[in-house]
């Protein structure tokens, strides 16, 4: 399900990246980026994918 903002849901992203469930993907995101996907989405401006730092 794409949200009203036109972005895919956390569940869709978790399935795309083959996580067992969205909770696991949220924990992995927070470990990598220091904030949850929701916190990131609220704080980001512009493209979410373009603002992620690579490791």
PDBQT receptor file of N, H, CA, C and O in Angstrom, charges set to zero:
ATOM      1  N   UNK A   1       0.839  -1.185   0.000  1.00  0.00    +0.000 N 
ATOM      2  CA  UNK A   1       0.000   0.000   0.000  1.00  0.00    +0.000 C 
ATOM      3  C   UNK A   1       0.880   1.243   0.000  1.00  0.00    +0.000 C 
ATOM      4  O   UNK A   1       1.730   1.398   0.876  1.00  0.00    +0.000 OA
ATOM      5  N   UNK A   2       0.693   2.094  -0.934  1.00  0.00    +0.000 N 
ATOM      6  H   UNK A   2       0.002   1.968  -1.646  1.00  0.00    +0.000 HD
ATOM      7  CA  UNK A   2       1.402   3.366  -0.994  1.00  0.00    +0.000 C 
ATOM      8  C   UNK A   2       0.621   4.356  -0.149  1.00  0.00    +0.000 C 
ATOM      9  O   UNK A   2      -0.603   4.438  -0.245  1.00  0.00    +0.000 OA
ATOM     10  N   UNK A   3       1.334   5.106   0.678  1.00  0.00    +0.000 N 
ATOM     11  H   UNK A   3       2.329   5.039   0.756  1.00  0.00    +0.000 HD
ATOM     12  CA  UNK A   3       0.679   6.052   1.577  1.00  0.00    +0.000 C 
ATOM     13  C   UNK A   3       0.180   7.273   0.808  1.00  0.00    +0.000 C 
ATOM     14  O   UNK A   3       0.443   7.419  -0.386  1.00  0.00    +0.000 OA
ATOM     15  N   UNK A   4      -0.530   8.133   1.496  1.00  0.00    +0.000 N 
ATOM     16  H   UNK A   4      -0.744   8.015   2.466  1.00  0.00    +0.000 HD
ATOM     17  CA  UNK A   4      -1.074   9.333   0.860  1.00  0.00    +0.000 C 
ATOM     18  C   UNK A   4       0.023  10.280   0.378  1.00  0.00    +0.000 C 
ATOM     19  O   UNK A   4      -0.234  11.156  -0.447  1.00  0.00    +0.000 OA
ATOM     20  N   UNK A   5       1.250  10.110   0.890  1.00  0.00    +0.000 N 
ATOM     21  H   UNK A   5       1.459   9.398   1.560  1.00  0.00    +0.000 HD
ATOM     22  CA  UNK A   5       2.371  10.934   0.451  1.00  0.00    +0.000 C 
ATOM     23  C   UNK A   5       3.003  10.386  -0.821  1.00  0.00    +0.000 C 
ATOM     24  O   UNK A   5       3.913  10.996  -1.382  1.00  0.00    +0.000 OA
ATOM     25  N   UNK A   6       2.518   9.230  -1.275  1.00  0.00    +0.000 N 
ATOM     26  H   UNK A   6       1.779   8.734  -0.819  1.00  0.00    +0.000 HD
ATOM     27  CA  UNK A   6       3.075   8.615  -2.467  1.00  0.00    +0.000 C 
ATOM     28  C   UNK A   6       4.263   7.711  -2.185  1.00  0.00    +0.000 C 
ATOM     29  O   UNK A   6       4.871   7.173  -3.110  1.00  0.00    +0.000 OA
ATOM     30  N   UNK A   7       4.593   7.544  -0.919  1.00  0.00    +0.000 N 
ATOM     31  H   UNK A   7       4.099   7.982  -0.168  1.00  0.00    +0.000 HD
ATOM     32  CA  UNK A   7       5.714   6.688  -0.526  1.00  0.00    +0.000 C 
ATOM     33  C   UNK A   7       5.191   5.312  -0.121  1.00  0.00    +0.000 C 
ATOM     34  O   UNK A   7       4.074   5.206   0.385  1.00  0.00    +0.000 OA
ATOM     35  N   UNK A   8       5.977   4.259  -0.336  1.00  0.00    +0.000 N 
ATOM     36  H   UNK A   8       6.885   4.346  -0.748  1.00  0.00    +0.000 HD
ATOM     37  CA  UNK A   8       5.541   2.929   0.096  1.00  0.00    +0.000 C 
ATOM     38  C   UNK A   8       5.491   2.843   1.622  1.00  0.00    +0.000 C 
ATOM     39  O   UNK A   8       6.195   3.576   2.317  1.00  0.00    +0.000 OA
ATOM     40  N   UNK A   9       4.663   1.953   2.126  1.00  0.00    +0.000 N 
ATOM     41  H   UNK A   9       4.092   1.358   1.562  1.00  0.00    +0.000 HD
ATOM     42  CA  UNK A   9       4.551   1.767   3.572  1.00  0.00    +0.000 C 
ATOM     43  C   UNK A   9       5.769   1.007   4.104  1.00  0.00    +0.000 C 
ATOM     44  O   UNK A   9       6.507   0.390   3.336  1.00  0.00    +0.000 OA
ATOM     45  N   UNK A  10       5.972   1.057   5.415  1.00  0.00    +0.000 N 
ATOM     46  H   UNK A  10       5.373   1.558   6.039  1.00  0.00    +0.000 HD
ATOM     47  CA  UNK A  10       7.067   0.327   6.050  1.00  0.00    +0.000 C 
ATOM     48  C   UNK A  10       6.931  -1.166   5.777  1.00  0.00    +0.000 C 
ATOM     49  O   UNK A  10       7.928  -1.846   5.531  1.00  0.00    +0.000 OA
ATOM     50  N   UNK A  11       5.713  -1.676   5.817  1.00  0.00    +0.000 N 
ATOM     51  H   UNK A  11       4.903  -1.124   6.016  1.00  0.00    +0.000 HD
ATOM     52  CA  UNK A  11       5.480  -3.094   5.545  1.00  0.00    +0.000 C 
ATOM     53  C   UNK A  11       5.896  -3.467   4.127  1.00  0.00    +0.000 C 
ATOM     54  O   UNK A  11       6.496  -4.521   3.913  1.00  0.00    +0.000 OA
ATOM     55  N   UNK A  12       5.586  -2.619   3.168  1.00  0.00    +0.000 N 
ATOM     56  H   UNK A  12       5.099  -1.763   3.342  1.00  0.00    +0.000 HD
ATOM     57  CA  UNK A  12       5.986  -2.873   1.781  1.00  0.00    +0.000 C 
ATOM     58  C   UNK A  12       7.508  -2.859   1.629  1.00  0.00    +0.000 C 
ATOM     59  O   UNK A  12       8.084  -3.710   0.951  1.00  0.00    +0.000 OA
ATOM     60  N   UNK A  13       8.136  -1.898   2.260  1.00  0.00    +0.000 N 
ATOM     61  H   UNK A  13       7.669  -1.206   2.810  1.00  0.00    +0.000 HD
ATOM     62  CA  UNK A  13       9.595  -1.836   2.184  1.00  0.00    +0.000 C 
ATOM     63  C   UNK A  13      10.234  -3.041   2.857  1.00  0.00    +0.000 C 
ATOM     64  O   UNK A  13      11.211  -3.593   2.350  1.00  0.00    +0.000 OA
ATOM     65  N   UNK A  14       9.690  -3.449   3.993  1.00  0.00    +0.000 N 
ATOM     66  H   UNK A  14       8.897  -3.000   4.405  1.00  0.00    +0.000 HD
ATOM     67  CA  UNK A  14      10.211  -4.629   4.693  1.00  0.00    +0.000 C 
ATOM     68  C   UNK A  14      10.107  -5.861   3.803  1.00  0.00    +0.000 C 
ATOM     69  O   UNK A  14      11.055  -6.640   3.712  1.00  0.00    +0.000 OA
ATOM     70  N   UNK A  15       8.984  -6.041   3.158  1.00  0.00    +0.000 N 
ATOM     71  H   UNK A  15       8.214  -5.407   3.232  1.00  0.00    +0.000 HD
ATOM     72  CA  UNK A  15       8.800  -7.185   2.260  1.00  0.00    +0.000 C 
ATOM     73  C   UNK A  15       9.750  -7.096   1.065  1.00  0.00    +0.000 C 
ATOM     74  O   UNK A  15      10.329  -8.102   0.654  1.00  0.00    +0.000 OA
ATOM     75  N   UNK A  16       9.907  -5.906   0.513  1.00  0.00    +0.000 N 
ATOM     76  H   UNK A  16       9.436  -5.089   0.847  1.00  0.00    +0.000 HD
ATOM     77  CA  UNK A  16      10.796  -5.719  -0.634  1.00  0.00    +0.000 C 
ATOM     78  C   UNK A  16      12.228  -6.113  -0.290  1.00  0.00    +0.000 C 
ATOM     79  O   UNK A  16      12.904  -6.761  -1.089  1.00  0.00    +0.000 OA
ATOM     80  N   UNK A  17      12.686  -5.728   0.887  1.00  0.00    +0.000 N 
ATOM     81  H   UNK A  17      12.137  -5.202   1.536  1.00  0.00    +0.000 HD
ATOM     82  CA  UNK A  17      14.056  -6.014   1.301  1.00  0.00    +0.000 C 
ATOM     83  C   UNK A  17      14.166  -7.345   2.029  1.00  0.00    +0.000 C 
ATOM     84  O   UNK A  17      15.213  -7.652   2.599  1.00  0.00    +0.000 OA
ATOM     85  N   UNK A  18      13.103  -8.137   2.017  1.00  0.00    +0.000 N 
ATOM     86  H   UNK A  18      12.252  -7.888   1.554  1.00  0.00    +0.000 HD
ATOM     87  CA  UNK A  18      13.048  -9.501   2.530  1.00  0.00    +0.000 C 
ATOM     88  C   UNK A  18      13.305  -9.619   4.026  1.00  0.00    +0.000 C 
ATOM     89  O   UNK A  18      13.940 -10.571   4.480  1.00  0.00    +0.000 OA
ATOM     90  N   UNK A  19      12.809  -8.647   4.790  1.00  0.00    +0.000 N 
ATOM     91  H   UNK A  19      12.293  -7.874   4.421  1.00  0.00    +0.000 HD
ATOM     92  CA  UNK A  19      12.807  -8.770   6.238  1.00  0.00    +0.000 C 
ATOM     93  C   UNK A  19      11.627  -9.642   6.633  1.00  0.00    +0.000 C 
ATOM     94  O   UNK A  19      10.619  -9.684   5.928  1.00  0.00    +0.000 OA
ATOM     95  N   UNK A  20      11.748 -10.337   7.758  1.00  0.00    +0.000 N 
ATOM     96  H   UNK A  20      12.567 -10.302   8.331  1.00  0.00    +0.000 HD
ATOM     97  CA  UNK A  20      10.683 -11.217   8.226  1.00  0.00    +0.000 C 
ATOM     98  C   UNK A  20       9.417 -10.423   8.535  1.00  0.00    +0.000 C 
ATOM     99  O   UNK A  20       8.309 -10.907   8.300  1.00  0.00    +0.000 OA
ATOM    100  N   UNK A  21       9.570  -9.214   9.057  1.00  0.00    +0.000 N 
ATOM    101  H   UNK A  21      10.470  -8.821   9.248  1.00  0.00    +0.000 HD
ATOM    102  CA  UNK A  21       8.420  -8.369   9.376  1.00  0.00    +0.000 C 
ATOM    103  C   UNK A  21       8.877  -6.916   9.487  1.00  0.00    +0.000 C 
ATOM    104  O   UNK A  21      10.073  -6.626   9.473  1.00  0.00    +0.000 OA
ATOM    105  N   UNK A  22       7.918  -6.018   9.594  1.00  0.00    +0.000 N 
ATOM    106  H   UNK A  22       6.946  -6.253   9.605  1.00  0.00    +0.000 HD
ATOM    107  CA  UNK A  22       8.265  -4.594   9.629  1.00  0.00    +0.000 C 
ATOM    108  C   UNK A  22       9.004  -4.214  10.912  1.00  0.00    +0.000 C 
ATOM    109  O   UNK A  22       9.826  -3.297  10.896  1.00  0.00    +0.000 OA
ATOM    110  N   UNK A  23       8.726  -4.903  12.024  1.00  0.00    +0.000 N 
ATOM    111  H   UNK A  23       8.058  -5.647  12.037  1.00  0.00    +0.000 HD
ATOM    112  CA  UNK A  23       9.430  -4.598  13.276  1.00  0.00    +0.000 C 
ATOM    113  C   UNK A  23      10.930  -4.829  13.135  1.00  0.00    +0.000 C 
ATOM    114  O   UNK A  23      11.739  -4.032  13.611  1.00  0.00    +0.000 OA
ATOM    115  N   UNK A  24      11.288  -5.915  12.484  1.00  0.00    +0.000 N 
ATOM    116  H   UNK A  24      10.631  -6.562  12.097  1.00  0.00    +0.000 HD
ATOM    117  CA  UNK A  24      12.707  -6.218  12.281  1.00  0.00    +0.000 C 
ATOM    118  C   UNK A  24      13.359  -5.167  11.379  1.00  0.00    +0.000 C 
ATOM    119  O   UNK A  24      14.484  -4.739  11.639  1.00  0.00    +0.000 OA
ATOM    120  N   UNK A  25      12.666  -4.755  10.333  1.00  0.00    +0.000 N 
ATOM    121  H   UNK A  25      11.752  -5.102  10.121  1.00  0.00    +0.000 HD
ATOM    122  CA  UNK A  25      13.234  -3.738   9.439  1.00  0.00    +0.000 C 
ATOM    123  C   UNK A  25      13.389  -2.398  10.151  1.00  0.00    +0.000 C 
ATOM    124  O   UNK A  25      14.359  -1.679   9.913  1.00  0.00    +0.000 OA
ATOM    125  N   UNK A  26      12.441  -2.056  11.021  1.00  0.00    +0.000 N 
ATOM    126  H   UNK A  26      11.653  -2.640  11.214  1.00  0.00    +0.000 HD
ATOM    127  CA  UNK A  26      12.536  -0.798  11.779  1.00  0.00    +0.000 C 
ATOM    128  C   UNK A  26      13.745  -0.835  12.710  1.00  0.00    +0.000 C 
ATOM    129  O   UNK A  26      14.480   0.148  12.808  1.00  0.00    +0.000 OA
ATOM    130  N   UNK A  27      13.957  -1.962  13.396  1.00  0.00    +0.000 N 
ATOM    131  H   UNK A  27      13.360  -2.760  13.317  1.00  0.00    +0.000 HD
ATOM    132  CA  UNK A  27      15.122  -2.093  14.279  1.00  0.00    +0.000 C 
ATOM    133  C   UNK A  27      16.428  -1.977  13.478  1.00  0.00    +0.000 C 
ATOM    134  O   UNK A  27      17.365  -1.306  13.911  1.00  0.00    +0.000 OA
ATOM    135  N   UNK A  28      16.486  -2.623  12.325  1.00  0.00    +0.000 N 
ATOM    136  H   UNK A  28      15.725  -3.169  11.973  1.00  0.00    +0.000 HD
ATOM    137  CA  UNK A  28      17.687  -2.567  11.491  1.00  0.00    +0.000 C 
ATOM    138  C   UNK A  28      17.932  -1.140  10.998  1.00  0.00    +0.000 C 
ATOM    139  O   UNK A  28      19.073  -0.679  10.988  1.00  0.00    +0.000 OA
ATOM    140  N   UNK A  29      16.881  -0.444  10.592  1.00  0.00    +0.000 N 
ATOM    141  H   UNK A  29      15.953  -0.819  10.600  1.00  0.00    +0.000 HD
ATOM    142  CA  UNK A  29      16.995   0.943  10.141  1.00  0.00    +0.000 C 
ATOM    143  C   UNK A  29      17.529   1.815  11.270  1.00  0.00    +0.000 C 
ATOM    144  O   UNK A  29      18.426   2.632  11.060  1.00  0.00    +0.000 OA
ATOM    145  N   UNK A  30      16.974   1.639  12.467  1.00  0.00    +0.000 N 
ATOM    146  H   UNK A  30      16.246   0.976  12.637  1.00  0.00    +0.000 HD
ATOM    147  CA  UNK A  30      17.393   2.461  13.600  1.00  0.00    +0.000 C 
ATOM    148  C   UNK A  30      18.851   2.185  13.967  1.00  0.00    +0.000 C 
ATOM    149  O   UNK A  30      19.590   3.107  14.312  1.00  0.00    +0.000 OA
ATOM    150  N   UNK A  31      19.263   0.927  13.896  1.00  0.00    +0.000 N 
ATOM    151  H   UNK A  31      18.662   0.178  13.616  1.00  0.00    +0.000 HD
ATOM    152  CA  UNK A  31      20.659   0.583  14.161  1.00  0.00    +0.000 C 
ATOM    153  C   UNK A  31      21.579   1.260  13.154  1.00  0.00    +0.000 C 
ATOM    154  O   UNK A  31      22.631   1.784  13.521  1.00  0.00    +0.000 OA
ATOM    155  N   UNK A  32      21.187   1.246  11.898  1.00  0.00    +0.000 N 
ATOM    156  H   UNK A  32      20.333   0.820  11.599  1.00  0.00    +0.000 HD
ATOM    157  CA  UNK A  32      22.016   1.815  10.819  1.00  0.00    +0.000 C 
ATOM    158  C   UNK A  32      22.029   3.343  10.832  1.00  0.00    +0.000 C 
ATOM    159  O   UNK A  32      23.083   3.957  10.669  1.00  0.00    +0.000 OA
ATOM    160  N   UNK A  33      20.861   3.957  11.024  1.00  0.00    +0.000 N 
ATOM    161  H   UNK A  33      20.004   3.458  11.156  1.00  0.00    +0.000 HD
ATOM    162  CA  UNK A  33      20.734   5.406  10.830  1.00  0.00    +0.000 C 
ATOM    163  C   UNK A  33      20.469   6.211  12.097  1.00  0.00    +0.000 C 
ATOM    164  O   UNK A  33      20.417   7.439  12.042  1.00  0.00    +0.000 OA
ATOM    165  N   UNK A  34      20.300   5.540  13.244  1.00  0.00    +0.000 N 
ATOM    166  H   UNK A  34      20.343   4.542  13.288  1.00  0.00    +0.000 HD
ATOM    167  CA  UNK A  34      20.143   6.253  14.503  1.00  0.00    +0.000 C 
ATOM    168  C   UNK A  34      18.761   6.834  14.750  1.00  0.00    +0.000 C 
ATOM    169  O   UNK A  34      18.566   7.588  15.703  1.00  0.00    +0.000 OA
ATOM    170  N   UNK A  35      17.800   6.491  13.902  1.00  0.00    +0.000 N 
ATOM    171  H   UNK A  35      17.958   5.878  13.127  1.00  0.00    +0.000 HD
ATOM    172  CA  UNK A  35      16.424   6.949  14.083  1.00  0.00    +0.000 C 
ATOM    173  C   UNK A  35      15.498   5.992  13.349  1.00  0.00    +0.000 C 
ATOM    174  O   UNK A  35      15.916   5.273  12.441  1.00  0.00    +0.000 OA
ATOM    175  N   UNK A  36      14.242   5.994  13.753  1.00  0.00    +0.000 N 
ATOM    176  H   UNK A  36      13.902   6.578  14.491  1.00  0.00    +0.000 HD
ATOM    177  CA  UNK A  36      13.283   5.118  13.099  1.00  0.00    +0.000 C 
ATOM    178  C   UNK A  36      12.913   5.689  11.725  1.00  0.00    +0.000 C 
ATOM    179  O   UNK A  36      13.146   6.868  11.463  1.00  0.00    +0.000 OA
ATOM    180  N   UNK A  37      12.337   4.858  10.851  1.00  0.00    +0.000 N 
ATOM    181  H   UNK A  37      12.148   3.899  11.065  1.00  0.00    +0.000 HD
ATOM    182  CA  UNK A  37      11.895   5.389   9.561  1.00  0.00    +0.000 C 
ATOM    183  C   UNK A  37      10.911   6.551   9.710  1.00  0.00    +0.000 C 
ATOM    184  O   UNK A  37      10.966   7.512   8.943  1.00  0.00    +0.000 OA
ATOM    185  N   UNK A  38      10.012   6.466  10.692  1.00  0.00    +0.000 N 
ATOM    186  H   UNK A  38       9.968   5.685  11.316  1.00  0.00    +0.000 HD
ATOM    187  CA  UNK A  38       9.044   7.554  10.904  1.00  0.00    +0.000 C 
ATOM    188  C   UNK A  38       9.751   8.836  11.336  1.00  0.00    +0.000 C 
ATOM    189  O   UNK A  38       9.414   9.921  10.862  1.00  0.00    +0.000 OA
ATOM    190  N   UNK A  39      10.726   8.714  12.231  1.00  0.00    +0.000 N 
ATOM    191  H   UNK A  39      10.999   7.833  12.616  1.00  0.00    +0.000 HD
ATOM    192  CA  UNK A  39      11.486   9.894  12.652  1.00  0.00    +0.000 C 
ATOM    193  C   UNK A  39      12.235  10.492  11.465  1.00  0.00    +0.000 C 
ATOM    194  O   UNK A  39      12.284  11.711  11.298  1.00  0.00    +0.000 OA
ATOM    195  N   UNK A  40      12.811   9.630  10.651  1.00  0.00    +0.000 N 
ATOM    196  H   UNK A  40      12.771   8.640  10.787  1.00  0.00    +0.000 HD
ATOM    197  CA  UNK A  40      13.521  10.094   9.466  1.00  0.00    +0.000 C 
ATOM    198  C   UNK A  40      12.580  10.814   8.503  1.00  0.00    +0.000 C 
ATOM    199  O   UNK A  40      12.902  11.887   7.994  1.00  0.00    +0.000 OA
ATOM    200  N   UNK A  41      11.420  10.217   8.258  1.00  0.00    +0.000 N 
ATOM    201  H   UNK A  41      11.158   9.345   8.672  1.00  0.00    +0.000 HD
ATOM    202  CA  UNK A  41      10.462  10.809   7.319  1.00  0.00    +0.000 C 
ATOM    203  C   UNK A  41       9.995  12.182   7.803  1.00  0.00    +0.000 C 
ATOM    204  O   UNK A  41       9.824  13.102   7.002  1.00  0.00    +0.000 OA
ATOM    205  N   UNK A  42       9.790  12.318   9.117  1.00  0.00    +0.000 N 
ATOM    206  H   UNK A  42       9.928  11.571   9.767  1.00  0.00    +0.000 HD
ATOM    207  CA  UNK A  42       9.364  13.614   9.663  1.00  0.00    +0.000 C 
ATOM    208  C   UNK A  42      10.454  14.666   9.558  1.00  0.00    +0.000 C 
ATOM    209  O   UNK A  42      10.164  15.846   9.362  1.00  0.00    +0.000 OA
ATOM    210  N   UNK A  43      11.720  14.244   9.687  1.00  0.00    +0.000 N 
ATOM    211  H   UNK A  43      11.957  13.285   9.846  1.00  0.00    +0.000 HD
ATOM    212  CA  UNK A  43      12.815  15.210   9.718  1.00  0.00    +0.000 C 
ATOM    213  C   UNK A  43      13.418  15.494   8.352  1.00  0.00    +0.000 C 
ATOM    214  O   UNK A  43      14.144  16.474   8.186  1.00  0.00    +0.000 OA
ATOM    215  N   UNK A  44      13.125  14.644   7.369  1.00  0.00    +0.000 N 
ATOM    216  H   UNK A  44      12.536  13.847   7.503  1.00  0.00    +0.000 HD
ATOM    217  CA  UNK A  44      13.764  14.819   6.061  1.00  0.00    +0.000 C 
ATOM    218  C   UNK A  44      12.983  15.785   5.190  1.00  0.00    +0.000 C 
ATOM    219  O   UNK A  44      11.775  15.964   5.344  1.00  0.00    +0.000 OA
ATOM    220  N   UNK A  45      13.694  16.385   4.293  1.00  0.00    +0.000 N 
ATOM    221  H   UNK A  45      14.675  16.239   4.168  1.00  0.00    +0.000 HD
ATOM    222  CA  UNK A  45      13.042  17.191   3.264  1.00  0.00    +0.000 C 
ATOM    223  C   UNK A  45      13.523  16.668   1.928  1.00  0.00    +0.000 C 
ATOM    224  O   UNK A  45      14.700  16.345   1.770  1.00  0.00    +0.000 OA
ATOM    225  N   UNK A  46      12.629  16.582   0.975  1.00  0.00    +0.000 N 
ATOM    226  H   UNK A  46      11.672  16.845   1.103  1.00  0.00    +0.000 HD
ATOM    227  CA  UNK A  46      12.995  16.047  -0.334  1.00  0.00    +0.000 C 
ATOM    228  C   UNK A  46      12.908  14.538  -0.361  1.00  0.00    +0.000 C 
ATOM    229  O   UNK A  46      12.127  13.942   0.380  1.00  0.00    +0.000 OA
ATOM    230  N   UNK A  47      13.689  13.930  -1.195  1.00  0.00    +0.000 N 
ATOM    231  H   UNK A  47      14.323  14.414  -1.797  1.00  0.00    +0.000 HD
ATOM    232  CA  UNK A  47      13.667  12.485  -1.416  1.00  0.00    +0.000 C 
ATOM    233  C   UNK A  47      14.247  11.737  -0.227  1.00  0.00    +0.000 C 
ATOM    234  O   UNK A  47      15.380  11.992   0.180  1.00  0.00    +0.000 OA
ATOM    235  N   UNK A  48      13.480  10.824   0.324  1.00  0.00    +0.000 N 
ATOM    236  H   UNK A  48      12.560  10.616  -0.007  1.00  0.00    +0.000 HD
ATOM    237  CA  UNK A  48      13.953  10.021   1.454  1.00  0.00    +0.000 C 
ATOM    238  C   UNK A  48      15.139   9.166   1.038  1.00  0.00    +0.000 C 
ATOM    239  O   UNK A  48      16.126   9.096   1.771  1.00  0.00    +0.000 OA
ATOM    240  N   UNK A  49      15.071   8.523  -0.099  1.00  0.00    +0.000 N 
ATOM    241  H   UNK A  49      14.269   8.579  -0.694  1.00  0.00    +0.000 HD
ATOM    242  CA  UNK A  49      16.155   7.638  -0.533  1.00  0.00    +0.000 C 
ATOM    243  C   UNK A  49      17.438   8.416  -0.801  1.00  0.00    +0.000 C 
ATOM    244  O   UNK A  49      18.529   7.907  -0.548  1.00  0.00    +0.000 OA
ATOM    245  N   UNK A  50      17.327   9.615  -1.299  1.00  0.00    +0.000 N 
ATOM    246  H   UNK A  50      16.440  10.029  -1.504  1.00  0.00    +0.000 HD
ATOM    247  CA  UNK A  50      18.499  10.406  -1.618  1.00  0.00    +0.000 C 
ATOM    248  C   UNK A  50      19.218  10.943  -0.397  1.00  0.00    +0.000 C 
ATOM    249  O   UNK A  50      20.387  11.317  -0.488  1.00  0.00    +0.000 OA
ATOM    250  N   UNK A  51      18.546  10.991   0.746  1.00  0.00    +0.000 N 
ATOM    251  H   UNK A  51      17.596  10.687   0.820  1.00  0.00    +0.000 HD
ATOM    252  CA  UNK A  51      19.139  11.549   1.940  1.00  0.00    +0.000 C 
ATOM    253  C   UNK A  51      19.772  10.518   2.848  1.00  0.00    +0.000 C 
ATOM    254  O   UNK A  51      20.414  10.895   3.829  1.00  0.00    +0.000 OA
ATOM    255  N   UNK A  52      19.621   9.228   2.568  1.00  0.00    +0.000 N 
ATOM    256  H   UNK A  52      19.099   8.921   1.772  1.00  0.00    +0.000 HD
ATOM    257  CA  UNK A  52      20.211   8.197   3.400  1.00  0.00    +0.000 C 
ATOM    258  C   UNK A  52      21.701   8.150   3.161  1.00  0.00    +0.000 C 
ATOM    259  O   UNK A  52      22.163   8.185   2.021  1.00  0.00    +0.000 OA
ATOM    260  N   UNK A  53      22.458   8.068   4.258  1.00  0.00    +0.000 N 
ATOM    261  H   UNK A  53      22.083   8.040   5.184  1.00  0.00    +0.000 HD
ATOM    262  CA  UNK A  53      23.903   7.986   4.090  1.00  0.00    +0.000 C 
ATOM    263  C   UNK A  53      24.286   6.532   3.854  1.00  0.00    +0.000 C 
ATOM    264  O   UNK A  53      23.677   5.628   4.427  1.00  0.00    +0.000 OA
ATOM    265  N   UNK A  54      25.262   6.308   3.038  1.00  0.00    +0.000 N 
ATOM    266  H   UNK A  54      25.756   7.042   2.572  1.00  0.00    +0.000 HD
ATOM    267  CA  UNK A  54      25.718   4.948   2.786  1.00  0.00    +0.000 C 
ATOM    268  C   UNK A  54      26.823   4.604   3.766  1.00  0.00    +0.000 C 
ATOM    269  O   UNK A  54      27.509   5.484   4.286  1.00  0.00    +0.000 OA
ATOM    270  N   UNK A  55      26.985   3.306   4.012  1.00  0.00    +0.000 N 
ATOM    271  H   UNK A  55      26.427   2.591   3.590  1.00  0.00    +0.000 HD
ATOM    272  CA  UNK A  55      28.022   2.899   4.957  1.00  0.00    +0.000 C 
ATOM    273  C   UNK A  55      29.165   2.225   4.246  1.00  0.00    +0.000 C 
ATOM    274  O   UNK A  55      30.133   1.813   4.885  1.00  0.00    +0.000 OA
TER     275      UNK A  55
